Amino acid sequence: MRAYFLDRIRVILTILVIAHHSAITYGASGSWFVKLAPGEGPAALGLTLFAAVNQAFFMGFFFLIAGYLTPSSYDRKGRAAYMRDRLLRL
């Protein structure tokens, strides 16, 4: 059974990840391989606050969704197929 509400949450979280990395690129404090603007001024403060709030929850939310979906995937595939699929993805 497809959980469409989780699909919508994952889309929103993915957009937040893109916005997070864009904020770091354009002035927020943080580490990213592209840095196009210095991290000074009120805009940088706003971007830093945005990035700080985002990184407090978005990756944990992705892991929560993955953990929620793991038992049904395991039950549907069985132990061997599930482990083979996980190892293939690693």
Biopython code that builds the backbone (N, CA, C, O; Angstrom):
import numpy as np
from Bio.PDB.StructureBuilder import StructureBuilder

atoms = [
    (1, "MET", "N", (0.828, -1.173, 0.000)),
    (1, "MET", "CA", (0.000, 0.000, 0.000)),
    (1, "MET", "C", (0.884, 1.252, 0.000)),
    (1, "MET", "O", (1.765, 1.387, 0.848)),
    (2, "ARG", "N", (0.660, 2.127, -0.907)),
    (2, "ARG", "CA", (1.445, 3.342, -1.075)),
    (2, "ARG", "C", (1.024, 4.395, -0.053)),
    (2, "ARG", "O", (-0.167, 4.656, 0.119)),
    (3, "ALA", "N", (1.992, 4.995, 0.618)),
    (3, "ALA", "CA", (1.718, 6.049, 1.590)),
    (3, "ALA", "C", (2.002, 7.393, 0.916)),
    (3, "ALA", "O", (3.127, 7.891, 0.955)),
    (4, "TYR", "N", (0.988, 7.963, 0.310)),
    (4, "TYR", "CA", (1.165, 9.194, -0.454)),
    (4, "TYR", "C", (1.570, 10.376, 0.423)),
    (4, "TYR", "O", (2.262, 11.281, -0.043)),
    (5, "PHE", "N", (1.151, 10.379, 1.673)),
    (5, "PHE", "CA", (1.552, 11.470, 2.551)),
    (5, "PHE", "C", (3.064, 11.466, 2.774)),
    (5, "PHE", "O", (3.674, 12.524, 2.925)),
    (6, "LEU", "N", (3.674, 10.263, 2.794)),
    (6, "LEU", "CA", (5.131, 10.193, 2.934)),
    (6, "LEU", "C", (5.836, 10.692, 1.678)),
    (6, "LEU", "O", (6.904, 11.300, 1.764)),
    (7, "ASP", "N", (5.247, 10.439, 0.512)),
    (7, "ASP", "CA", (5.814, 10.968, -0.724)),
    (7, "ASP", "C", (5.844, 12.489, -0.689)),
    (7, "ASP", "O", (6.832, 13.106, -1.087)),
    (8, "ARG", "N", (4.772, 13.084, -0.216)),
    (8, "ARG", "CA", (4.708, 14.546, -0.144)),
    (8, "ARG", "C", (5.723, 15.095, 0.861)),
    (8, "ARG", "O", (6.364, 16.115, 0.608)),
    (9, "ILE", "N", (5.865, 14.421, 1.989)),
    (9, "ILE", "CA", (6.853, 14.848, 2.991)),
    (9, "ILE", "C", (8.256, 14.735, 2.420)),
    (9, "ILE", "O", (9.081, 15.624, 2.630)),
    (10, "ARG", "N", (8.541, 13.649, 1.697)),
    (10, "ARG", "CA", (9.875, 13.476, 1.105)),
    (10, "ARG", "C", (10.166, 14.549, 0.061)),
    (10, "ARG", "O", (11.301, 15.016, -0.035)),
    (11, "VAL", "N", (9.172, 14.947, -0.719)),
    (11, "VAL", "CA", (9.367, 16.029, -1.695)),
    (11, "VAL", "C", (9.691, 17.329, -0.972)),
    (11, "VAL", "O", (10.612, 18.046, -1.364)),
    (12, "ILE", "N", (8.946, 17.633, 0.069)),
    (12, "ILE", "CA", (9.201, 18.864, 0.828)),
    (12, "ILE", "C", (10.589, 18.825, 1.466)),
    (12, "ILE", "O", (11.306, 19.825, 1.444)),
    (13, "LEU", "N", (10.970, 17.692, 2.028)),
    (13, "LEU", "CA", (12.297, 17.569, 2.637)),
    (13, "LEU", "C", (13.404, 17.696, 1.594)),
    (13, "LEU", "O", (14.446, 18.289, 1.870)),
    (14, "THR", "N", (13.192, 17.150, 0.412)),
    (14, "THR", "CA", (14.188, 17.269, -0.653)),
    (14, "THR", "C", (14.350, 18.725, -1.072)),
    (14, "THR", "O", (15.469, 19.180, -1.312)),
    (15, "ILE", "N", (13.256, 19.451, -1.160)),
    (15, "ILE", "CA", (13.330, 20.880, -1.475)),
    (15, "ILE", "C", (14.087, 21.623, -0.373)),
    (15, "ILE", "O", (14.871, 22.526, -0.664)),
    (16, "LEU", "N", (13.859, 21.252, 0.889)),
    (16, "LEU", "CA", (14.595, 21.869, 1.989)),
    (16, "LEU", "C", (16.088, 21.576, 1.919)),
    (16, "LEU", "O", (16.900, 22.442, 2.245)),
    (17, "VAL", "N", (16.461, 20.379, 1.504)),
    (17, "VAL", "CA", (17.882, 20.048, 1.355)),
    (17, "VAL", "C", (18.517, 20.939, 0.288)),
    (17, "VAL", "O", (19.617, 21.456, 0.483)),
    (18, "ILE", "N", (17.835, 21.118, -0.825)),
    (18, "ILE", "CA", (18.357, 21.979, -1.888)),
    (18, "ILE", "C", (18.455, 23.421, -1.401)),
    (18, "ILE", "O", (19.459, 24.092, -1.643)),
    (19, "ALA", "N", (17.415, 23.903, -0.713)),
    (19, "ALA", "CA", (17.441, 25.264, -0.177)),
    (19, "ALA", "C", (18.540, 25.424, 0.867)),
    (19, "ALA", "O", (19.181, 26.473, 0.936)),
    (20, "HIS", "N", (18.761, 24.401, 1.674)),
    (20, "HIS", "CA", (19.807, 24.426, 2.698)),
    (20, "HIS", "C", (21.185, 24.607, 2.070)),
    (20, "HIS", "O", (21.962, 25.464, 2.491)),
    (21, "HIS", "N", (21.477, 23.798, 1.067)),
    (21, "HIS", "CA", (22.787, 23.903, 0.430)),
    (21, "HIS", "C", (22.922, 25.199, -0.368)),
    (21, "HIS", "O", (24.021, 25.742, -0.480)),
    (22, "SER", "N", (21.841, 25.689, -0.910)),
    (22, "SER", "CA", (21.881, 26.988, -1.584)),
    (22, "SER", "C", (22.155, 28.101, -0.588)),
    (22, "SER", "O", (22.907, 29.029, -0.886)),
    (23, "ALA", "N", (21.551, 28.018, 0.591)),
    (23, "ALA", "CA", (21.787, 29.029, 1.625)),
    (23, "ALA", "C", (23.253, 29.053, 2.034)),
    (23, "ALA", "O", (23.830, 30.127, 2.203)),
    (24, "ILE", "N", (23.853, 27.895, 2.193)),
    (24, "ILE", "CA", (25.274, 27.841, 2.550)),
    (24, "ILE", "C", (26.127, 28.415, 1.421)),
    (24, "ILE", "O", (27.106, 29.115, 1.676)),
    (25, "THR", "N", (25.762, 28.125, 0.197)),
    (25, "THR", "CA", (26.512, 28.651, -0.947)),
    (25, "THR", "C", (26.445, 30.171, -0.999)),
    (25, "THR", "O", (27.437, 30.817, -1.339)),
    (26, "TYR", "N", (25.303, 30.753, -0.671)),
    (26, "TYR", "CA", (25.110, 32.187, -0.845)),
    (26, "TYR", "C", (25.198, 32.999, 0.439)),
    (26, "TYR", "O", (24.639, 34.094, 0.507)),
    (27, "GLY", "N", (25.887, 32.492, 1.463)),
    (27, "GLY", "CA", (26.182, 33.354, 2.595)),
    (27, "GLY", "C", (26.043, 32.779, 3.979)),
    (27, "GLY", "O", (26.603, 33.347, 4.917)),
    (28, "ALA", "N", (25.343, 31.702, 4.163)),
    (28, "ALA", "CA", (25.211, 31.133, 5.511)),
    (28, "ALA", "C", (26.538, 30.530, 5.943)),
    (28, "ALA", "O", (27.335, 30.081, 5.119)),
    (29, "SER", "N", (26.757, 30.529, 7.251)),
    (29, "SER", "CA", (27.969, 29.878, 7.723)),
    (29, "SER", "C", (27.806, 28.374, 7.566)),
    (29, "SER", "O", (26.708, 27.838, 7.714)),
    (30, "GLY", "N", (28.874, 27.722, 7.275)),
    (30, "GLY", "CA", (28.840, 26.284, 7.058)),
    (30, "GLY", "C", (29.867, 25.898, 6.020)),
    (30, "GLY", "O", (30.540, 26.754, 5.446)),
    (31, "SER", "N", (29.980, 24.626, 5.786)),
    (31, "SER", "CA", (30.977, 24.116, 4.856)),
    (31, "SER", "C", (30.280, 23.517, 3.646)),
    (31, "SER", "O", (29.394, 22.673, 3.786)),
    (32, "TRP", "N", (30.670, 23.943, 2.486)),
    (32, "TRP", "CA", (30.156, 23.445, 1.225)),
    (32, "TRP", "C", (31.225, 23.689, 0.196)),
    (32, "TRP", "O", (31.998, 24.635, 0.349)),
    (33, "PHE", "N", (31.313, 22.889, -0.847)),
    (33, "PHE", "CA", (32.430, 23.004, -1.774)),
    (33, "PHE", "C", (32.361, 24.232, -2.658)),
    (33, "PHE", "O", (33.352, 24.557, -3.313)),
    (34, "VAL", "N", (31.242, 24.928, -2.709)),
    (34, "VAL", "CA", (31.121, 26.187, -3.445)),
    (34, "VAL", "C", (30.689, 27.252, -2.460)),
    (34, "VAL", "O", (29.717, 27.064, -1.728)),
    (35, "LYS", "N", (31.399, 28.369, -2.431)),
    (35, "LYS", "CA", (31.050, 29.484, -1.561)),
    (35, "LYS", "C", (31.087, 30.740, -2.411)),
    (35, "LYS", "O", (32.169, 31.213, -2.758)),
    (36, "LEU", "N", (29.916, 31.298, -2.759)),
    (36, "LEU", "CA", (29.844, 32.420, -3.685)),
    (36, "LEU", "C", (29.715, 33.769, -3.013)),
    (36, "LEU", "O", (29.876, 34.789, -3.684)),
    (37, "ALA", "N", (29.437, 33.826, -1.740)),
    (37, "ALA", "CA", (29.273, 35.100, -1.061)),
    (37, "ALA", "C", (29.893, 35.022, 0.331)),
    (37, "ALA", "O", (29.865, 33.969, 0.969)),
    (38, "PRO", "N", (30.449, 36.128, 0.797)),
    (38, "PRO", "CA", (30.995, 36.122, 2.160)),
    (38, "PRO", "C", (29.866, 36.028, 3.181)),
    (38, "PRO", "O", (28.756, 36.500, 2.935)),
    (39, "GLY", "N", (30.150, 35.429, 4.302)),
    (39, "GLY", "CA", (29.145, 35.241, 5.339)),
    (39, "GLY", "C", (29.074, 36.415, 6.293)),
    (39, "GLY", "O", (29.374, 36.257, 7.476)),
    (40, "GLU", "N", (28.683, 37.596, 5.813)),
    (40, "GLU", "CA", (28.588, 38.793, 6.644)),
    (40, "GLU", "C", (27.280, 39.517, 6.354)),
    (40, "GLU", "O", (26.723, 39.398, 5.263)),
    (41, "GLY", "N", (26.797, 40.265, 7.336)),
    (41, "GLY", "CA", (25.627, 41.088, 7.128)),
    (41, "GLY", "C", (24.332, 40.420, 7.541)),
    (41, "GLY", "O", (24.323, 39.255, 7.938)),
    (42, "PRO", "N", (23.221, 41.174, 7.446)),
    (42, "PRO", "CA", (21.932, 40.641, 7.883)),
    (42, "PRO", "C", (21.422, 39.494, 7.006)),
    (42, "PRO", "O", (20.761, 38.585, 7.507)),
    (43, "ALA", "N", (21.719, 39.526, 5.719)),
    (43, "ALA", "CA", (21.283, 38.420, 4.851)),
    (43, "ALA", "C", (21.965, 37.121, 5.260)),
    (43, "ALA", "O", (21.338, 36.062, 5.292)),
    (44, "ALA", "N", (23.262, 37.213, 5.573)),
    (44, "ALA", "CA", (23.994, 36.023, 6.000)),
    (44, "ALA", "C", (23.452, 35.492, 7.326)),
    (44, "ALA", "O", (23.411, 34.281, 7.541)),
    (45, "LEU", "N", (23.040, 36.392, 8.208)),
    (45, "LEU", "CA", (22.460, 35.961, 9.478)),
    (45, "LEU", "C", (21.151, 35.214, 9.245)),
    (45, "LEU", "O", (20.919, 34.168, 9.852)),
    (46, "GLY", "N", (20.297, 35.740, 8.371)),
    (46, "GLY", "CA", (19.039, 35.058, 8.054)),
    (46, "GLY", "C", (19.271, 33.698, 7.423)),
    (46, "GLY", "O", (18.600, 32.725, 7.769)),
    (47, "LEU", "N", (20.231, 33.627, 6.487)),
    (47, "LEU", "CA", (20.544, 32.346, 5.847)),
    (47, "LEU", "C", (21.129, 31.356, 6.852)),
    (47, "LEU", "O", (20.850, 30.159, 6.785)),
    (48, "THR", "N", (21.947, 31.863, 7.788)),
    (48, "THR", "CA", (22.524, 30.993, 8.815)),
    (48, "THR", "C", (21.439, 30.443, 9.726)),
    (48, "THR", "O", (21.463, 29.261, 10.069)),
    (49, "LEU", "N", (20.485, 31.282, 10.123)),
    (49, "LEU", "CA", (19.379, 30.803, 10.955)),
    (49, "LEU", "C", (18.529, 29.769, 10.207)),
    (49, "LEU", "O", (18.122, 28.757, 10.779)),
    (50, "PHE", "N", (18.270, 30.034, 8.936)),
    (50, "PHE", "CA", (17.524, 29.084, 8.109)),
    (50, "PHE", "C", (18.248, 27.738, 8.049)),
    (50, "PHE", "O", (17.631, 26.688, 8.234)),
    (51, "ALA", "N", (19.563, 27.773, 7.789)),
    (51, "ALA", "CA", (20.342, 26.541, 7.693)),
    (51, "ALA", "C", (20.404, 25.816, 9.037)),
    (51, "ALA", "O", (20.353, 24.587, 9.083)),
    (52, "ALA", "N", (20.514, 26.569, 10.124)),
    (52, "ALA", "CA", (20.591, 25.944, 11.454)),
    (52, "ALA", "C", (19.289, 25.230, 11.805)),
    (52, "ALA", "O", (19.310, 24.120, 12.336)),
    (53, "VAL", "N", (18.167, 25.861, 11.512)),
    (53, "VAL", "CA", (16.878, 25.227, 11.797)),
    (53, "VAL", "C", (16.699, 23.989, 10.915)),
    (53, "VAL", "O", (16.247, 22.947, 11.388)),
    (54, "ASN", "N", (17.053, 24.106, 9.644)),
    (54, "ASN", "CA", (16.924, 22.978, 8.719)),
    (54, "ASN", "C", (17.748, 21.780, 9.163)),
    (54, "ASN", "O", (17.246, 20.658, 9.236)),
    (55, "GLN", "N", (19.018, 22.029, 9.458)),
    (55, "GLN", "CA", (19.884, 20.891, 9.754)),
    (55, "GLN", "C", (19.549, 20.256, 11.099)),
    (55, "GLN", "O", (20.057, 19.182, 11.422)),
    (56, "ALA", "N", (18.705, 20.908, 11.879)),
    (56, "ALA", "CA", (18.284, 20.333, 13.149)),
    (56, "ALA", "C", (17.301, 19.178, 12.955)),
    (56, "ALA", "O", (17.142, 18.354, 13.856)),
    (57, "PHE", "N", (16.638, 19.102, 11.792)),
    (57, "PHE", "CA", (15.606, 18.076, 11.679)),
    (57, "PHE", "C", (15.546, 17.338, 10.350)),
    (57, "PHE", "O", (15.053, 16.210, 10.336)),
    (58, "PHE", "N", (16.017, 17.894, 9.220)),
    (58, "PHE", "CA", (15.644, 17.264, 7.952)),
    (58, "PHE", "C", (16.292, 15.908, 7.709)),
    (58, "PHE", "O", (15.633, 15.021, 7.168)),
    (59, "MET", "N", (17.540, 15.708, 8.079)),
    (59, "MET", "CA", (18.144, 14.386, 7.867)),
    (59, "MET", "C", (17.540, 13.353, 8.822)),
    (59, "MET", "O", (17.326, 12.202, 8.440)),
    (60, "GLY", "N", (17.266, 13.763, 10.055)),
    (60, "GLY", "CA", (16.616, 12.856, 10.991)),
    (60, "GLY", "C", (15.233, 12.444, 10.517)),
    (60, "GLY", "O", (14.801, 11.313, 10.738)),
    (61, "PHE", "N", (14.536, 13.375, 9.860)),
    (61, "PHE", "CA", (13.208, 13.072, 9.333)),
    (61, "PHE", "C", (13.304, 12.042, 8.204)),
    (61, "PHE", "O", (12.467, 11.145, 8.108)),
    (62, "PHE", "N", (14.331, 12.171, 7.347)),
    (62, "PHE", "CA", (14.542, 11.169, 6.301)),
    (62, "PHE", "C", (14.791, 9.787, 6.916)),
    (62, "PHE", "O", (14.240, 8.792, 6.444)),
    (63, "PHE", "N", (15.612, 9.720, 7.960)),
    (63, "PHE", "CA", (15.888, 8.440, 8.622)),
    (63, "PHE", "C", (14.632, 7.886, 9.295)),
    (63, "PHE", "O", (14.419, 6.674, 9.299)),
    (64, "LEU", "N", (13.802, 8.758, 9.860)),
    (64, "LEU", "CA", (12.555, 8.324, 10.469)),
    (64, "LEU", "C", (11.638, 7.680, 9.431)),
    (64, "LEU", "O", (11.038, 6.638, 9.694)),
    (65, "ILE", "N", (11.530, 8.295, 8.259)),
    (65, "ILE", "CA", (10.706, 7.734, 7.187)),
    (65, "ILE", "C", (11.267, 6.381, 6.739)),
    (65, "ILE", "O", (10.514, 5.429, 6.531)),
    (66, "ALA", "N", (12.593, 6.305, 6.594)),
    (66, "ALA", "CA", (13.209, 5.035, 6.188)),
    (66, "ALA", "C", (12.942, 3.939, 7.220)),
    (66, "ALA", "O", (12.638, 2.802, 6.858)),
    (67, "GLY", "N", (13.055, 4.278, 8.489)),
    (67, "GLY", "CA", (12.786, 3.304, 9.535)),
    (67, "GLY", "C", (11.327, 2.880, 9.570)),
    (67, "GLY", "O", (11.019, 1.725, 9.866)),
    (68, "TYR", "N", (10.436, 3.804, 9.271)),
    (68, "TYR", "CA", (9.004, 3.491, 9.241)),
    (68, "TYR", "C", (8.683, 2.508, 8.113)),
    (68, "TYR", "O", (7.812, 1.651, 8.265)),
    (69, "LEU", "N", (9.383, 2.630, 6.989)),
    (69, "LEU", "CA", (9.095, 1.787, 5.832)),
    (69, "LEU", "C", (9.861, 0.456, 5.826)),
    (69, "LEU", "O", (9.538, -0.434, 5.040)),
    (70, "THR", "N", (10.858, 0.315, 6.680)),
    (70, "THR", "CA", (11.687, -0.888, 6.681)),
    (70, "THR", "C", (10.916, -2.171, 7.000)),
    (70, "THR", "O", (11.084, -3.145, 6.266)),
    (71, "PRO", "N", (10.086, -2.240, 8.039)),
    (71, "PRO", "CA", (9.409, -3.507, 8.344)),
    (71, "PRO", "C", (8.525, -4.027, 7.209)),
    (71, "PRO", "O", (8.507, -5.229, 6.943)),
    (72, "SER", "N", (7.795, -3.141, 6.544)),
    (72, "SER", "CA", (6.935, -3.617, 5.454)),
    (72, "SER", "C", (7.766, -4.119, 4.273)),
    (72, "SER", "O", (7.387, -5.087, 3.613)),
    (73, "SER", "N", (8.884, -3.471, 4.010)),
    (73, "SER", "CA", (9.762, -3.929, 2.939)),
    (73, "SER", "C", (10.363, -5.293, 3.272)),
    (73, "SER", "O", (10.442, -6.175, 2.417)),
    (74, "TYR", "N", (10.782, -5.450, 4.517)),
    (74, "TYR", "CA", (11.349, -6.719, 4.971)),
    (74, "TYR", "C", (10.318, -7.842, 4.879)),
    (74, "TYR", "O", (10.628, -8.937, 4.410)),
    (75, "ASP", "N", (9.101, -7.573, 5.325)),
    (75, "ASP", "CA", (8.037, -8.586, 5.272)),
    (75, "ASP", "C", (7.685, -8.958, 3.834)),
    (75, "ASP", "O", (7.420, -10.125, 3.545)),
    (76, "ARG", "N", (7.681, -7.992, 2.946)),
    (76, "ARG", "CA", (7.303, -8.241, 1.556)),
    (76, "ARG", "C", (8.382, -9.041, 0.809)),
    (76, "ARG", "O", (8.057, -9.934, 0.027)),
    (77, "LYS", "N", (9.657, -8.726, 1.047)),
    (77, "LYS", "CA", (10.740, -9.366, 0.300)),
    (77, "LYS", "C", (11.276, -10.626, 0.956)),
    (77, "LYS", "O", (11.736, -11.533, 0.263)),
    (78, "GLY", "N", (11.227, -10.697, 2.251)),
    (78, "GLY", "CA", (11.857, -11.804, 2.958)),
    (78, "GLY", "C", (13.287, -11.421, 3.320)),
    (78, "GLY", "O", (13.828, -10.436, 2.818)),
    (79, "ARG", "N", (13.885, -12.214, 4.197)),
    (79, "ARG", "CA", (15.208, -11.864, 4.727)),
    (79, "ARG", "C", (16.296, -11.830, 3.657)),
    (79, "ARG", "O", (17.039, -10.853, 3.566)),
    (80, "ALA", "N", (16.399, -12.864, 2.860)),
    (80, "ALA", "CA", (17.493, -12.948, 1.875)),
    (80, "ALA", "C", (17.387, -11.850, 0.815)),
    (80, "ALA", "O", (18.377, -11.182, 0.517)),
    (81, "ALA", "N", (16.214, -11.663, 0.254)),
    (81, "ALA", "CA", (16.042, -10.648, -0.785)),
    (81, "ALA", "C", (16.235, -9.247, -0.214)),
    (81, "ALA", "O", (16.800, -8.377, -0.878)),
    (82, "TYR", "N", (15.768, -9.025, 1.011)),
    (82, "TYR", "CA", (15.930, -7.716, 1.632)),
    (82, "TYR", "C", (17.410, -7.404, 1.849)),
    (82, "TYR", "O", (17.872, -6.310, 1.523)),
    (83, "MET", "N", (18.149, -8.363, 2.398)),
    (83, "MET", "CA", (19.584, -8.143, 2.647)),
    (83, "MET", "C", (20.352, -7.985, 1.340)),
    (83, "MET", "O", (21.273, -7.173, 1.263)),
    (84, "ARG", "N", (19.990, -8.742, 0.322)),
    (84, "ARG", "CA", (20.655, -8.619, -0.984)),
    (84, "ARG", "C", (20.402, -7.215, -1.560)),
    (84, "ARG", "O", (21.314, -6.587, -2.097)),
    (85, "ASP", "N", (19.180, -6.741, -1.446)),
    (85, "ASP", "CA", (18.840, -5.415, -1.940)),
    (85, "ASP", "C", (19.597, -4.323, -1.183)),
    (85, "ASP", "O", (20.084, -3.370, -1.792)),
    (86, "ARG", "N", (19.698, -4.456, 0.131)),
    (86, "ARG", "CA", (20.432, -3.470, 0.944)),
    (86, "ARG", "C", (21.919, -3.476, 0.581)),
    (86, "ARG", "O", (22.525, -2.413, 0.447)),
    (87, "LEU", "N", (22.504, -4.653, 0.422)),
    (87, "LEU", "CA", (23.921, -4.726, 0.060)),
    (87, "LEU", "C", (24.186, -4.184, -1.327)),
    (87, "LEU", "O", (25.219, -3.559, -1.565)),
    (88, "LEU", "N", (23.267, -4.418, -2.238)),
    (88, "LEU", "CA", (23.405, -3.882, -3.589)),
    (88, "LEU", "C", (23.378, -2.359, -3.556)),
    (88, "LEU", "O", (24.151, -1.714, -4.265)),
    (89, "ARG", "N", (22.504, -1.778, -2.748)),
    (89, "ARG", "CA", (22.413, -0.316, -2.650)),
    (89, "ARG", "C", (23.615, 0.289, -1.946)),
    (89, "ARG", "O", (23.974, 1.438, -2.202)),
    (90, "LEU", "N", (24.238, -0.477, -1.063)),
    (90, "LEU", "CA", (25.452, 0.032, -0.416)),
    (90, "LEU", "C", (26.583, 0.103, -1.405)),
    (90, "LEU", "O", (27.689, 0.508, -1.049)),
]
sb = StructureBuilder()
sb.init_structure("model")
sb.init_model(0)
sb.init_chain("A")
sb.init_seg("    ")
for serial, (resi, resn, name, xyz) in enumerate(atoms, 1):
    if name == "N":
        sb.init_residue(resn, " ", resi, " ")
    sb.init_atom(name, np.array(xyz, "f"), 0.0, 1.0, " ", f" {name:<3s}", serial, name[0])
structure = sb.get_structure()
